[in-house]
Amino acid sequence: MGILVEETPSSKTFKRITYRRLDANLEKSIALYKDKRDHLLSLLEEYMPEGIRWTHPEGGLFLFLTMPEGFEAVKFYDKALDAGVAYVAGEFFHPDGSGKNTMRMNFSFMTKERMTEGVRLLAELLSATL
């Protein structure tokens, strides 16, 4: 036996106010992350050496870099981390075992200043390695 709950005028008002707040927050969040994504994309265009490609996400909080074949992101990780740059090796997101030459980068958490420094450092390391 289920319980029947009647919606009251006050509960309808509460829902309306809550949804308006959520919608307003969602709009702010979308604008914030779009700005950060666009900033990261512009940094990649400016700093990354030739031969490296990246995704242009329409949603989400990550993008993927693809290095030339033969590059191994897992092996490169410690070198990057020692320089102060962290990423997640892309192969962990390829259940078929491919993607060894890819990296997943997050753009939601870092400030623009830290993003700039991180991309510049990563580009220098990749330039010296590739």
OpenMM code with the backbone's topology and positions (N, CA, C; nanometers):
from openmm import Vec3, app, unit

residues = "MET GLY ILE LEU VAL GLU GLU THR PRO SER SER LYS THR PHE LYS ARG ILE THR TYR ARG ARG LEU ASP ALA ASN LEU GLU LYS SER ILE ALA LEU TYR LYS ASP LYS ARG ASP HIS LEU LEU SER LEU LEU GLU GLU TYR MET PRO GLU GLY ILE ARG TRP THR HIS PRO GLU GLY GLY LEU PHE LEU PHE LEU THR MET PRO GLU GLY PHE GLU ALA VAL LYS PHE TYR ASP LYS ALA LEU ASP ALA GLY VAL ALA TYR VAL ALA GLY GLU PHE PHE HIS PRO ASP GLY SER GLY LYS ASN THR MET ARG MET ASN PHE SER PHE MET THR LYS GLU ARG MET THR GLU GLY VAL ARG LEU LEU ALA GLU LEU LEU SER ALA THR LEU".split()
positions = [
    Vec3(0.0850, -0.1165, 0.0000),
    Vec3(0.0000, 0.0000, 0.0000),
    Vec3(0.0899, 0.1233, 0.0000),
    Vec3(0.0704, 0.2130, -0.0970),
    Vec3(0.1490, 0.3350, -0.1077),
    Vec3(0.0881, 0.4485, -0.0287),
    Vec3(0.1664, 0.5506, -0.0105),
    Vec3(0.1206, 0.6693, 0.0609),
    Vec3(0.0953, 0.7772, -0.0428),
    Vec3(-0.0194, 0.8352, -0.0390),
    Vec3(-0.0553, 0.9430, -0.1303),
    Vec3(-0.0213, 1.0754, -0.0627),
    Vec3(0.0621, 1.1540, -0.1298),
    Vec3(0.1015, 1.2834, -0.0745),
    Vec3(0.0427, 1.3915, -0.1636),
    Vec3(-0.0355, 1.4767, -0.1037),
    Vec3(-0.0966, 1.5845, -0.1798),
    Vec3(-0.0025, 1.7041, -0.1848),
    Vec3(0.0109, 1.7612, -0.3022),
    Vec3(0.0959, 1.8791, -0.3170),
    Vec3(0.0171, 2.0011, -0.2710),
    Vec3(0.0755, 2.0749, -0.1787),
    Vec3(0.0102, 2.1927, -0.1233),
    Vec3(0.0619, 2.3172, -0.1949),
    Vec3(-0.0073, 2.4278, -0.1815),
    Vec3(0.0425, 2.5520, -0.2428),
    Vec3(0.1826, 2.5887, -0.1939),
    Vec3(0.2119, 2.5641, -0.0667),
    Vec3(0.3446, 2.5994, -0.0151),
    Vec3(0.4525, 2.5072, -0.0747),
    Vec3(0.4200, 2.3807, -0.0967),
    Vec3(0.5203, 2.2918, -0.1563),
    Vec3(0.5431, 2.3284, -0.3026),
    Vec3(0.4387, 2.3735, -0.3716),
    Vec3(0.4545, 2.4180, -0.5107),
    Vec3(0.5431, 2.5423, -0.5167),
    Vec3(0.5221, 2.6349, -0.4221),
    Vec3(0.6038, 2.7559, -0.4163),
    Vec3(0.7492, 2.7200, -0.3869),
    Vec3(0.7700, 2.6302, -0.2932),
    Vec3(0.9057, 2.5860, -0.2599),
    Vec3(0.9739, 2.5266, -0.3834),
    Vec3(0.9045, 2.4416, -0.4562),
    Vec3(0.9618, 2.3814, -0.5778),
    Vec3(0.9977, 2.4891, -0.6801),
    Vec3(0.9081, 2.5832, -0.6989),
    Vec3(0.9317, 2.6892, -0.7974),
    Vec3(1.0560, 2.7707, -0.7611),
    Vec3(1.0687, 2.8078, -0.6347),
    Vec3(1.1843, 2.8857, -0.5889),
    Vec3(1.3126, 2.8022, -0.6023),
    Vec3(1.3060, 2.6769, -0.5615),
    Vec3(1.4223, 2.5886, -0.5693),
    Vec3(1.4679, 2.5717, -0.7132),
    Vec3(1.3760, 2.5460, -0.8050),
    Vec3(1.4125, 2.5267, -0.9453),
    Vec3(1.4699, 2.6545, -1.0058),
    Vec3(1.4167, 2.7694, -0.9676),
    Vec3(1.4734, 2.8957, -1.0175),
    Vec3(1.6172, 2.9114, -0.9714),
    Vec3(1.6431, 2.8807, -0.8449),
    Vec3(1.7800, 2.8903, -0.7918),
    Vec3(1.8726, 2.7916, -0.8616),
    Vec3(1.8247, 2.6698, -0.8821),
    Vec3(1.9070, 2.5700, -0.9512),
    Vec3(1.9365, 2.6142, -1.0938),
    Vec3(1.8355, 2.6658, -1.1633),
    Vec3(1.8557, 2.7132, -1.3004),
    Vec3(1.9564, 2.8274, -1.3049),
    Vec3(1.9464, 2.9202, -1.2106),
    Vec3(2.0398, 3.0334, -1.2069),
    Vec3(2.1811, 2.9844, -1.1791),
    Vec3(2.1948, 2.8902, -1.0872),
    Vec3(2.3263, 2.8355, -1.0558),
    Vec3(2.3829, 2.7584, -1.1751),
    Vec3(2.2983, 2.6846, -1.2426),
    Vec3(2.3414, 2.6087, -1.3595),
    Vec3(2.3921, 2.7020, -1.4691),
    Vec3(2.3224, 2.8107, -1.4921),
    Vec3(2.3668, 2.9085, -1.5926),
    Vec3(2.5043, 2.9653, -1.5572),
    Vec3(2.5253, 2.9976, -1.4297),
    Vec3(2.6557, 3.0492, -1.3851),
    Vec3(2.7645, 2.9437, -1.4028),
    Vec3(2.7335, 2.8203, -1.3667),
    Vec3(2.8315, 2.7121, -1.3791),
    Vec3(2.8692, 2.6881, -1.5246),
    Vec3(2.7712, 2.6866, -1.6121),
    Vec3(2.7987, 2.6659, -1.7549),
    Vec3(2.8883, 2.7771, -1.8076),
    Vec3(2.8595, 2.9001, -1.7726),
    Vec3(2.9409, 3.0136, -1.8190),
    Vec3(3.0837, 3.0036, -1.7641),
    Vec3(3.0983, 2.9679, -1.6370),
    Vec3(3.2302, 2.9557, -1.5752),
    Vec3(3.3134, 2.8483, -1.6448),
    Vec3(3.2564, 2.7291, -1.6637),
    Vec3(3.3321, 2.6189, -1.7216),
    Vec3(3.3566, 2.6390, -1.8714),
    Vec3(3.2663, 2.7054, -1.9389),
    Vec3(3.2888, 2.7374, -2.0806),
    Vec3(3.4075, 2.8325, -2.0932),
    Vec3(3.4137, 2.9308, -2.0057),
    Vec3(3.5247, 3.0256, -2.0064),
    Vec3(3.6576, 2.9540, -1.9788),
    Vec3(3.6577, 2.8636, -1.8810),
    Vec3(3.7800, 2.7886, -1.8497),
    Vec3(3.8185, 2.6958, -1.9649),
    Vec3(3.7198, 2.6304, -2.0248),
    Vec3(3.7478, 2.5447, -2.1397),
    Vec3(3.8099, 2.6256, -2.2532),
    Vec3(3.7490, 2.7390, -2.2830),
    Vec3(3.7998, 2.8233, -2.3913),
    Vec3(3.9409, 2.8737, -2.3614),
    Vec3(3.9674, 2.9029, -2.2347),
    Vec3(4.1015, 2.9470, -2.1956),
    Vec3(4.2031, 2.8351, -2.2194),
    Vec3(4.1689, 2.7146, -2.1767),
    Vec3(4.2595, 2.6017, -2.1968),
    Vec3(4.2817, 2.5747, -2.3455),
    Vec3(4.1771, 2.5809, -2.4249),
    Vec3(4.1926, 2.5599, -2.5692),
    Vec3(4.2844, 2.6651, -2.6307),
    Vec3(4.2727, 2.7884, -2.5868),
    Vec3(4.3596, 2.8935, -2.6415),
    Vec3(4.5052, 2.8711, -2.5989),
    Vec3(4.5265, 2.8223, -2.4774),
    Vec3(4.6622, 2.7917, -2.4314),
    Vec3(4.7234, 2.6780, -2.5124),
    Vec3(4.6445, 2.5766, -2.5410),
    Vec3(4.6949, 2.4650, -2.6203),
    Vec3(4.7351, 2.5133, -2.7595),
    Vec3(4.6521, 2.5987, -2.8189),
    Vec3(4.6848, 2.6558, -2.9509),
    Vec3(4.8160, 2.7336, -2.9457),
    Vec3(4.8352, 2.8071, -2.8380),
    Vec3(4.9529, 2.8929, -2.8256),
    Vec3(5.0814, 2.8150, -2.7963),
    Vec3(5.0744, 2.7158, -2.7085),
    Vec3(5.1963, 2.6542, -2.6572),
    Vec3(5.2310, 2.5150, -2.7110),
    Vec3(5.1338, 2.4354, -2.7461),
    Vec3(5.1633, 2.2959, -2.7788),
    Vec3(5.2447, 2.2825, -2.9072),
    Vec3(5.3422, 2.1913, -2.9037),
    Vec3(5.4220, 2.1687, -3.0247),
    Vec3(5.3387, 2.1040, -3.1351),
    Vec3(5.3888, 2.1154, -3.2550),
    Vec3(5.3213, 2.0569, -3.3705),
    Vec3(5.3117, 1.9056, -3.3532),
    Vec3(5.2052, 1.8489, -3.4035),
    Vec3(5.1871, 1.7039, -3.3962),
    Vec3(5.0990, 1.6588, -3.2815),
    Vec3(5.0616, 1.7512, -3.1950),
    Vec3(4.9721, 1.7176, -3.0831),
    Vec3(4.8331, 1.7699, -3.1169),
    Vec3(4.7348, 1.6840, -3.0998),
    Vec3(4.5950, 1.7208, -3.1257),
    Vec3(4.5177, 1.7157, -2.9945),
    Vec3(4.4012, 1.7793, -2.9916),
    Vec3(4.3173, 1.7761, -2.8722),
    Vec3(4.1719, 1.7885, -2.9118),
    Vec3(4.0875, 1.7404, -2.8218),
    Vec3(3.9435, 1.7479, -2.8441),
    Vec3(3.8939, 1.8886, -2.8138),
    Vec3(3.7779, 1.9214, -2.8648),
    Vec3(3.7103, 2.0491, -2.8385),
    Vec3(3.5728, 2.0157, -2.7804),
    Vec3(3.5687, 1.9863, -2.6500),
    Vec3(3.4443, 1.9377, -2.5900),
    Vec3(3.3322, 2.0412, -2.5907),
    Vec3(3.2120, 1.9916, -2.6132),
    Vec3(3.0935, 2.0774, -2.6063),
    Vec3(3.0293, 2.0712, -2.4687),
    Vec3(3.0705, 1.9758, -2.3890),
    Vec3(3.0196, 1.9598, -2.2530),
    Vec3(3.1244, 1.8881, -2.1699),
    Vec3(3.0957, 1.8710, -2.0443),
    Vec3(3.1895, 1.8025, -1.9559),
    Vec3(3.2957, 1.8959, -1.9010),
    Vec3(3.3935, 1.8375, -1.8335),
    Vec3(3.4957, 1.9151, -1.7644),
    Vec3(3.6372, 1.8726, -1.8035),
    Vec3(3.6489, 1.7945, -1.9096),
    Vec3(3.7774, 1.7393, -1.9504),
    Vec3(3.7950, 1.7505, -2.1007),
    Vec3(3.9211, 1.7463, -2.1425),
    Vec3(3.9514, 1.7272, -2.2835),
    Vec3(4.0667, 1.6299, -2.2938),
    Vec3(4.0855, 1.5733, -2.4118),
    Vec3(4.1914, 1.4759, -2.4349),
    Vec3(4.2939, 1.5317, -2.5309),
    Vec3(4.4207, 1.5098, -2.4978),
    Vec3(4.5315, 1.5393, -2.5881),
    Vec3(4.5764, 1.4082, -2.6500),
    Vec3(4.6133, 1.4140, -2.7774),
    Vec3(4.6669, 1.2971, -2.8459),
    Vec3(4.8041, 1.3323, -2.8989),
    Vec3(4.9044, 1.2575, -2.8513),
    Vec3(5.0414, 1.2748, -2.8959),
    Vec3(5.0671, 1.1797, -3.0123),
    Vec3(5.1791, 1.1954, -3.0799),
    Vec3(5.2102, 1.1041, -3.1905),
    Vec3(5.2184, 0.9582, -3.1430),
    Vec3(5.1945, 0.8660, -3.2365),
    Vec3(5.2046, 0.7234, -3.2059),
    Vec3(5.3421, 0.6934, -3.1465),
    Vec3(5.3448, 0.6023, -3.0518),
    Vec3(5.4691, 0.5650, -2.9859),
    Vec3(5.4901, 0.6351, -2.8528),
    Vec3(5.4237, 0.7479, -2.8330),
    Vec3(5.4318, 0.8186, -2.7054),
    Vec3(5.3524, 0.7393, -2.6026),
    Vec3(5.4043, 0.7287, -2.4798),
    Vec3(5.3332, 0.6570, -2.3739),
    Vec3(5.3095, 0.7503, -2.2557),
    Vec3(5.1844, 0.7913, -2.2409),
    Vec3(5.1477, 0.8889, -2.1379),
    Vec3(5.1728, 0.8384, -1.9968),
    Vec3(5.1583, 0.7079, -1.9736),
    Vec3(5.1826, 0.6539, -1.8389),
    Vec3(5.3303, 0.6695, -1.8028),
    Vec3(5.4188, 0.6381, -1.8957),
    Vec3(5.5625, 0.6492, -1.8696),
    Vec3(5.6069, 0.7950, -1.8542),
    Vec3(5.5383, 0.8850, -1.9221),
    Vec3(5.5723, 1.0280, -1.9186),
    Vec3(5.5225, 1.0961, -1.7913),
    Vec3(5.4294, 1.0331, -1.7222),
    Vec3(5.3603, 1.0961, -1.6095),
    Vec3(5.4553, 1.1450, -1.5002),
    Vec3(5.5500, 1.0611, -1.4579),
    Vec3(5.6397, 1.1015, -1.3482),
    Vec3(5.7228, 1.2236, -1.3867),
    Vec3(5.7663, 1.2299, -1.5096),
    Vec3(5.8425, 1.3454, -1.5576),
    Vec3(5.7570, 1.4723, -1.5483),
    Vec3(5.6327, 1.4614, -1.5915),
    Vec3(5.5414, 1.5761, -1.5851),
    Vec3(5.5130, 1.6146, -1.4404),
    Vec3(5.4871, 1.5159, -1.3573),
    Vec3(5.4552, 1.5431, -1.2177),
    Vec3(5.5741, 1.6080, -1.1460),
    Vec3(5.6943, 1.5623, -1.1746),
    Vec3(5.8134, 1.6233, -1.1155),
    Vec3(5.8255, 1.7707, -1.1527),
    Vec3(5.7734, 1.8070, -1.2693),
    Vec3(5.7766, 1.9470, -1.3140),
    Vec3(5.6568, 2.0263, -1.2616),
    Vec3(5.5623, 1.9577, -1.1955),
    Vec3(5.4475, 2.0266, -1.1375),
    Vec3(5.3206, 2.0192, -1.2202),
    Vec3(5.3155, 1.9254, -1.3156),
    Vec3(5.1976, 1.9123, -1.4022),
    Vec3(5.1381, 1.7725, -1.3851),
    Vec3(5.0087, 1.7671, -1.3604),
    Vec3(4.9412, 1.6379, -1.3456),
    Vec3(4.8342, 1.6231, -1.4530),
    Vec3(4.8140, 1.5004, -1.4953),
    Vec3(4.7087, 1.4651, -1.5898),
    Vec3(4.6729, 1.3202, -1.5616),
    Vec3(4.5730, 1.2700, -1.6290),
    Vec3(4.5391, 1.1286, -1.6196),
    Vec3(4.5692, 1.0669, -1.7554),
    Vec3(4.6440, 0.9579, -1.7546),
    Vec3(4.6756, 0.8907, -1.8799),
    Vec3(4.5461, 0.8455, -1.9472),
    Vec3(4.5332, 0.8777, -2.0742),
    Vec3(4.4100, 0.8494, -2.1469),
    Vec3(4.3795, 0.7029, -2.1661),
    Vec3(4.4817, 0.6178, -2.1609),
    Vec3(4.4566, 0.4752, -2.1849),
    Vec3(4.3614, 0.4164, -2.0810),
    Vec3(4.3512, 0.4787, -1.9639),
    Vec3(4.2599, 0.4289, -1.8615),
    Vec3(4.1133, 0.4475, -1.9024),
    Vec3(4.0892, 0.5256, -2.0058),
    Vec3(3.9536, 0.5503, -2.0537),
    Vec3(3.9255, 0.4779, -2.1848),
    Vec3(4.0164, 0.3895, -2.2248),
    Vec3(4.0023, 0.3103, -2.3471),
    Vec3(3.9972, 0.1623, -2.3092),
    Vec3(3.8794, 0.1067, -2.2951),
    Vec3(3.8699, -0.0328, -2.2505),
    Vec3(3.9337, -0.1326, -2.3473),
    Vec3(3.9585, -0.0906, -2.4701),
    Vec3(4.0192, -0.1822, -2.5674),
    Vec3(4.1718, -0.1817, -2.5605),
    Vec3(4.2297, -0.1052, -2.4670),
    Vec3(4.3744, -0.1023, -2.4507),
    Vec3(4.4446, 0.0008, -2.5378),
    Vec3(4.3703, 0.0738, -2.6175),
    Vec3(4.4312, 0.1776, -2.7006),
    Vec3(4.4464, 0.3059, -2.6191),
    Vec3(4.4871, 0.4125, -2.6826),
    Vec3(4.4952, 0.5415, -2.6160),
    Vec3(4.6199, 0.5622, -2.5332),
    Vec3(4.7216, 0.4804, -2.5546),
    Vec3(4.8452, 0.4955, -2.4765),
    Vec3(4.9111, 0.6314, -2.4992),
    Vec3(4.8830, 0.6918, -2.6119),
    Vec3(4.9430, 0.8212, -2.6465),
    Vec3(4.8492, 0.9383, -2.6160),
    Vec3(4.7561, 0.9186, -2.5236),
    Vec3(4.6600, 1.0249, -2.4920),
    Vec3(4.6660, 1.0636, -2.3448),
    Vec3(4.6210, 1.1856, -2.3178),
    Vec3(4.6116, 1.2392, -2.1811),
    Vec3(4.4748, 1.3028, -2.1644),
    Vec3(4.4184, 1.2878, -2.0456),
    Vec3(4.2938, 1.3580, -2.0134),
    Vec3(4.3294, 1.4737, -1.9227),
    Vec3(4.2833, 1.5928, -1.9610),
    Vec3(4.3095, 1.7133, -1.8827),
    Vec3(4.1790, 1.7705, -1.8302),
    Vec3(4.1821, 1.8112, -1.7057),
    Vec3(4.0669, 1.8717, -1.6400),
    Vec3(4.0823, 2.0238, -1.6457),
    Vec3(3.9746, 2.0932, -1.6781),
    Vec3(3.9810, 2.2399, -1.6796),
    Vec3(3.8868, 2.3035, -1.5786),
    Vec3(3.8246, 2.2239, -1.4935),
    Vec3(3.7258, 2.2806, -1.4013),
    Vec3(3.7872, 2.3340, -1.2728),
    Vec3(3.8979, 2.2776, -1.2302),
    Vec3(3.9473, 2.3035, -1.0952),
    Vec3(4.0507, 2.4156, -1.0878),
    Vec3(4.1383, 2.4225, -1.1836),
    Vec3(4.2504, 2.5165, -1.1780),
    Vec3(4.2085, 2.6595, -1.2110),
    Vec3(4.2827, 2.7526, -1.1528),
    Vec3(4.2652, 2.8923, -1.1916),
    Vec3(4.3266, 2.9104, -1.3302),
    Vec3(4.2939, 3.0178, -1.3952),
    Vec3(4.3506, 3.0454, -1.5273),
    Vec3(4.5026, 3.0612, -1.5194),
    Vec3(4.5496, 3.1218, -1.4128),
    Vec3(4.6942, 3.1409, -1.3969),
    Vec3(4.7664, 3.0070, -1.3854),
    Vec3(4.7136, 2.9180, -1.3055),
    Vec3(4.7768, 2.7858, -1.2898),
    Vec3(4.7652, 2.7045, -1.4179),
    Vec3(4.6530, 2.7183, -1.4868),
    Vec3(4.6368, 2.6507, -1.6156),
    Vec3(4.7436, 2.6969, -1.7145),
    Vec3(4.7638, 2.8276, -1.7187),
    Vec3(4.8629, 2.8837, -1.8106),
    Vec3(5.0009, 2.8276, -1.7806),
    Vec3(5.0396, 2.8292, -1.6548),
    Vec3(5.1706, 2.7770, -1.6162),
    Vec3(5.1811, 2.6282, -1.6457),
    Vec3(5.0768, 2.5530, -1.6159),
    Vec3(5.0780, 2.4087, -1.6400),
    Vec3(5.0892, 2.3727, -1.7863),
    Vec3(5.0145, 2.4403, -1.8715),
    Vec3(5.0205, 2.4118, -2.0150),
    Vec3(5.1569, 2.4525, -2.0704),
    Vec3(5.2090, 2.5648, -2.0256),
    Vec3(5.3410, 2.6085, -2.0726),
    Vec3(5.4478, 2.5052, -2.0349),
    Vec3(5.4444, 2.4581, -1.9096),
    Vec3(5.5404, 2.3564, -1.8644),
    Vec3(5.5236, 2.2251, -1.9410),
    Vec3(5.4000, 2.1815, -1.9562),
    Vec3(5.3743, 2.0568, -2.0283),
    Vec3(5.4224, 2.0661, -2.1726),
    Vec3(5.3980, 2.1791, -2.2363),
    Vec3(5.4424, 2.1985, -2.3748),
    Vec3(5.5944, 2.1935, -2.3847),
    Vec3(5.6633, 2.2541, -2.2884),
    Vec3(5.8106, 2.2488, -2.2872),
    Vec3(5.8599, 2.1050, -2.2738),
    Vec3(5.8006, 2.0302, -2.1812),
    Vec3(5.8398, 1.8909, -2.1613),
    Vec3(5.8133, 1.8070, -2.2853),
    Vec3(5.6965, 1.8273, -2.3453),
    Vec3(5.6641, 1.7507, -2.4659),
    Vec3(5.7554, 1.7868, -2.5811),
    Vec3(5.7855, 1.9134, -2.5958),
    Vec3(5.8760, 1.9579, -2.7024),
    Vec3(6.0133, 1.8922, -2.6882),
    Vec3(6.0601, 1.8809, -2.5650),
    Vec3(6.1919, 1.8217, -2.5407),
    Vec3(6.1895, 1.6692, -2.5573),
    Vec3(6.0709, 1.6085, -2.5449),
    Vec3(6.0578, 1.4624, -2.5492),
    Vec3(6.0250, 1.4101, -2.6888),
    Vec3(5.9435, 1.4807, -2.7613),
    Vec3(5.8965, 1.4306, -2.8917),
    Vec3(5.9981, 1.4516, -3.0025),
] * unit.nanometer
topology = app.Topology()
chain = topology.addChain("A")
for resn in residues:
    res = topology.addResidue(resn, chain)
    for name in ("N", "CA", "C"):
        topology.addAtom(name, app.Element.getBySymbol(name[0]), res)
